Amino acid sequence: MRCQLFTEQLADLSPDLVILGLGINDAYGRRFSQARFEDHYGQLIDKIKAAAPNALIVFTTNNDSYLYRRYVNKNGAKVQDSMFKMAKKYNAGVWDMFSVMGGLNSIVLWQNNGLAQSDKIHFTREGYLMIADLFFGALMKDFENFLIDKKEITINSYFEDGGEEGSYEGQISQSLTPSK
């Protein structure tokens, strides 16, 4: 929000899609305010809409995390709730990384499997690669559905292993098609 040239530079880029994967720092700590979080995100979306009114917006929810390496961060579920509310309000999409990971306290499983660091916030290289692959797979699957159906582009918010390595079946959560 402090970037003076954000709107101007974004307009120059003229993006078709803006992916917002922000908020883990905002959700860290005991003073998290869901209302303030949504207000700040709303201001950012207003700037994006001013600069690129036809761009589709996709939120990625925060990953599960711990506070101070010792306490489950229950703010992750609040951020998830906020993202779904804002997606509805702004006709945006959501990729629900929080649920993809396994939900509350799943960061421990990721850490035990070498996919999250000992701070229980950040992923390892392998964890970041896995998250990127899951997100890319969701986006491409929905783009494929768009090409096949010639309907709305949607984003998968939740994945379940389809039984084969590299195979994922998704559930559609939110339309990415801007309102007319």
N, C-alpha and C positions, 0 to 999 in steps of 0.2 A: 504494500500500500504506500510505501515511501518512495517508490520509483517514480520520479517526476515524468519520465518519458514513456511510461508503460503503454498508455492508450495510443499515443502517436506511433510508437514502434510496432505495436500489435496491428494497428491499422495498415501499416506498410507491409507487414507480412501477409495480410489478408488470409488468415487460416480458415480451412473448412472445418477443422476439429480442434478443440482445446481440451486437453486432459488435465484435470486438477487433482494432483496427488499431494495435497497439503494438509497440515493440521496436527501432526503428531506432537510437535512442540507446544501447540496450543492446548492439547489434551493432556499434557504432562503436568502433574502437580495437583495439589489439593484444592486450588482455587479456580478450577475450571468452571467456566460459565457457559452453558449451552446457548443461552440467549446472545451473549457477546460473540461466541463463536459463529453463530448463524448471521449475526449482524455484520461482522467483518467479512465473511464469505459473500454475503449479499452485496456489499460495497465492491468487492472484487468482480463479481459477476456483472454488476452494473457497468463497470469499466470495460469488461470484455464485450458486453453487448453494444456499448457505444462505439467501440473500435471495430468490431466484427459482428454486426447484427445477424448475419446468416450462419455464423459458425455454430456447429453442434458442440455441446459441452458434456463431458463425462467426468463424474466424480469418482475417485477411488477412495474407499473408506480407509481408515487407518489400520495398520496392523495391530494385532494384540501386543501388549507390552506390560512391563512392570514399572512401578515407581520405586526409585532408589534401589533397584535390584532385589527388593525384598517383598514388595506388596503388589498384588494384582491391580492393574490399572483399570478400574471399572469405567473410566471415561471413554474407553474404546467403544463400548455399546452406546453411549450417549452420542458420540460422533457419528456412529453408524445411523442412529435414529435421525440426527440432524441432516445427514447427507440425503437420506431418502425423502425427508420433508422438503429439502431445498430442490431436489430433483423434480419433485412434483410441482413445486411453485414455479420453477424456471424452465420446465419442460426439457429437462436434461436427463442424462443417463447415469447409472451407477454401476460400477464394478465393485462388488462387495468383498474386498480382500479380507476383512475381518472374519467373515463366514467361511471364505475359501480356506483360510488358515485353520479353522476349526473352532473359532469363537473364543470366548473368555478363557484365559489361562492356557491357550494353545501354544503360546510362545515357548513354553517349557518343552513341549514335544518337538518343536522346531530346533530348539537348542540341543536337546538330547540326540537329535539326528544330524547334528553338524550344520544346520541351516540358519541358526540364529546365534549371535554372539552372547558372551556371558553377561552383558549389561541388560539382557532381556528386552532390548528395544530394537537394535539394529540387526539386520541379517548378515550372514557371512556371504562371501562371493557366490557360493552355490545357492544360498537362499534367495539372493537378489535375482540370480539367473532363473530360478524356478518361478518366482513371482512374475518376472517379465514374460516368461514363456506362457504362463497361465493367462495373463492379461492379453497378450498378443493372440493366443488361441481363441479367447472369447471374442475379441474384436473381429478376427478373421472369420470365425464361424458365423457371426451375425452379418458380416458383409456378404458372405456366401449365401445366407438366407435371403438377404436383400436381392442379390442377383438372381436367385432362383424364383423367388416369389414376386419380385418387382414391387414390393410393399415397403414398409417402414424399415429403416435400419434400427436394430435394437442391440442392446448389450447384455450378455449373460452376466448375471450377478453371482451365480453360485455354480460350482462344478462338483461333480461326483465322478470318480474314476469309472470309466466305462468297462473296465475289466482287462483292457489291453494296454500295454505300455504306450503312452502318448495319445491315448484315446480318452476324450472327455465328453460327457453329455451335459448340456447346460439347461438351465431353466431361465426363461426370459423374465426380466424384472421391470425394465423401464424403456420407453421409446426414446430414441435419439432424434426423431424427426421434429424439427422446430414447428411450433404452431404457426398456422397461416394467418 
